[in-house]
Amino acid sequence: MRIIELNETSKKNILENLLKRSPNQYEAYANIVDQIIKDVRNNGDKALFSYTKEFDKADINEANIKVTEEEIKKAYQQVDNKLLEILRKAKKSIEEYHTKQKQNSWFDASKEGIILGQKVTPIEKVGVYVPGGKAAYLSTVLMDVIPAKVAGVDRIVMVTPPDTKGEVYAGTLVAASEAGVTEIYKVGGAQAIAALAFGTKSIPKVDKIVGPGNIYVALAKKAVYGHVSIDSIAGPSEILILADETANPRYVAADLLSQAEHDELASSILVTTSRKLAEEVSTEINKFLESLSRRDIIKKSLDNYGYLLLAKNMDEAIEVTNEIASEHLEIMTKDPFMDMTRIKNAGAIFIGEYSSEPLGDYMAGPNHTLPTNGTAKFFSPLSVDDFIKKSSIISYTKEALEKVHKDIEAFALSEGLSAHANSIAVRFDENYSN
Amino acid sequence: MRIIELNETSKKNILENLLKRSPNQYEAYANIVDQIIKDVRNNGDKALFSYTKEFDKADINEANIKVTEEEIKKAYQQVDNKLLEILRKAKKSIEEYHTKQKQNSWFDASKEGIILGQKVTPIEKVGVYVPGGKAAYLSTVLMDVIPAKVAGVDRIVMVTPPDTKGEVYAGTLVAASEAGVTEIYKVGGAQAIAALAFGTKSIPKVDKIVGPGNIYVALAKKAVYGHVSIDSIAGPSEILILADETANPRYVAADLLSQAEHDELASSILVTTSRKLAEEVSTEINKFLESLSRRDIIKKSLDNYGYLLLAKNMDEAIEVTNEIASEHLEIMTKDPFMDMTRIKNAGAIFIGEYSSEPLGDYMAGPNHTLPTNGTAKFFSPLSVDDFIKKSSIISYTKEALEKVHKDIEAFALSEGLSAHANSIAVRFDENYSN
């Protein structure tokens, strides 16, 4: 893996290179996606079934689009019991963590005659997209569904593309069932997102759509944003490890590799103050590499988006860490908790040498749906907050309003809004007429 | 104003008619907006200045784009002292309310050797769009800036279009200064949004863009979403009043009118169980109308998007209220607090007959930037939460990881990810090699 010294030029080049991975770079596909959305919006199920035939090579119709109880039962028979047990452990810790995120409604009644507050209400209907294909997404199902359940979402509608036999991967069905989802439809891609956003005869319209997908799914989510809400536009995965000379190069190497195996666009970066560590990590990576099943993907990912970056000191190391704003950040330094206090931008922060990133993927409890590609500067991990919305509460008595009514009227008139002033004034002057 | 009895058909027609007001209906302008964004992205200031010349008829360049301290001083001389006093009162209550929204970082250390948590960090750089033109937006400035300040945003960059003389409305500058904004640029429209999203020589790139604007601004915000975050896509304003026979028809009429004066696309709706109330409200509206300065706008708004809706009973009234999901909801019923508990979807809820909507626009404290056009089903009022983001915190000791390491490895292998399994295993087996 290449070792690069940080300076203004190398930093700029690296940041630009990393952004090439963004779904924002694929706007060329936007036209196709817009066409699919329009078609589903206008022609409903007909368009949906026809795209499923075209893209997934599956015959789906009104009668078989919804996963049946029998199919779920059958799926359970196909899933290893040991795995089911682990899935249930994972579910438990994900539930525990997310329950702590629950916000209460609150009110403030500290002023006589005035109640102000914030009412928290779950979103009523949520769509969860689960990718299909050969890969398994058991953990994704848990991570997307459990926060919605904890928030109190009434109706969770899952969509996932079928295989050519019109079947859904057994693991997905079992994970969905364990998470409490009962409504699953065999449809994927941009057409599934369009169906969730606008509704068809078979698929109910939802209020928000969450879940990862390919570039068509990502662009479709962006296109329907505003009609419905979405979680975020997911990009390829990434890790940044911030380490000093105290870090174990073998652990660093193994963790960089684990991220690189996701896909060729994944990015694995070490930022360190120690050249010795960088060199040892490079050696360890080569030692591991040949024995890993996904080494071809890993090699491409490391060649294109992998870096061992040398910083002059910890200040510079932390600065570039904040600029990259990585989805996953591991801190393996002398004093990792104190260094964490200087981190402004990261999706999830793994502290200390035993907090390896895959711990967060499956088992620890915090959500693994995280902001990618620098968006940790402004986006957050998927959370219970994504499945609620707030309403402000305002209540004044006559006496309380009377104290401010002249101010409000004057403010309204200053903005040229006489009907606003009127609506306050009529409450204090029986004969008021602006 | 028309009185309509609620039934499935009338409800469907009304909901469809209201959606015609959505910015989502104006996708025809999207191409122009995309072109402007591309141009600013590629040509920076040059494009920015040229669009400002074209659309705002103002000569803006590197030397005069930034508002100077002298200009702010001059603005103070033009603003009425009484108004300034009211502005400061409003600022105080807005600050008080939003301070209550502040979320703490938290951690859970209840299990030996495990720390899980959620770190809250302010977004670093935020852009605030303030519309220009003849209307004044003093309250908008306060509502957009104060939550960002409370959240701890480091750098707030305001943009607002200049008049033909290259000047910015004095009220906007004074409100900005009172709210603590020191960096204001004279640029508006889609070109301003593009500049904030990608940066130009004169305008810094920000992480998030908030604030209302015309259709070009709304579409530009949607287009740059993903590159940066945005607050929401604002549509025209609306009010729904839920009232029974106990409501004062004069107050109901005045409040419906106050919303209708915003613009021709504004919507004012009464949902009531009392035909008598609906008829009296209609009469009162006609009485007020002729004396209001913006009656032409009001008439068009009421004709196109105003309704007095008759529900058979409170259940039906509340159901349609939740389906419309209004930006502003006033409840004027016998027991308005209890009826509030049944409201699922609304931006701000005004309870009781003295909680007139303009109270919330200026003075009460809760934010007046609210989800419009049915988006209260999934969006929330602008809040301190819009200006922070969260990072998950995960830290395990060796002993804690050891208890789950076999489960994580098995789960990873079940998803076909051997490098994930490897990264955990190497920590427990010196010679591990997958």
Interface residues (C-beta under 8 A of the other chain):
Chain A: S22 P23 N24 D80 K82 L83 I86 L87 K89 A90 Y97 K100 Q101 W106 D108 I114 I115 L116 Q118 K119 T121 I123 E124 K134 A135 A136 Y137 L138 S139 G171 D207 K208 K222 Y225 G226 H227 V228 S229 I233 R250 Y251 A254 D255 L257 S258 A260 E261 H262 F288 S291 L292 S293 R294 I298 L329 P336 F337 M340 I343 K344 N345 A346 G347 A348 I349 F350 I351 G352 E353 Y354 S355 S356 E357 P358 L359 G360 D361 Y362 M363 A364 G365 P366 N367 L370 P371 T375 A376 K377 F378 F379 S380 P381 S383 D385 K389 K390 S391 S392 I393 I394 S395 Y396 T397 K398 A400 L401 V404 D407 I408 A410 F411 A412 S414 E415 G416 L417 S418 A419 H420 A421 N422 S423 I424 V426 R427 S433 N434
Chain B: S22 P23 N24 D80 K82 L83 I86 L87 K89 A90 Y97 K100 Q101 W106 D108 I114 I115 L116 Q118 K119 T121 I123 E124 K134 A135 A136 Y137 L138 S139 G171 D207 K208 K222 Y225 G226 H227 V228 S229 I233 R250 Y251 A254 D255 L257 S258 A260 E261 H262 K287 F288 S291 L292 S293 R294 I298 L329 P336 F337 M340 I343 K344 N345 A346 G347 A348 I349 F350 I351 G352 E353 Y354 S355 S356 E357 P358 L359 G360 D361 Y362 M363 A364 G365 P366 N367 L370 P371 T375 A376 K377 F378 F379 S380 P381 S383 D385 K389 K390 S391 S392 I393 I394 S395 Y396 T397 K398 A400 L401 V404 D407 I408 A410 F411 A412 S414 E415 G416 L417 S418 A419 H420 A421 N422 S423 I424 V426 R427 S433 N434
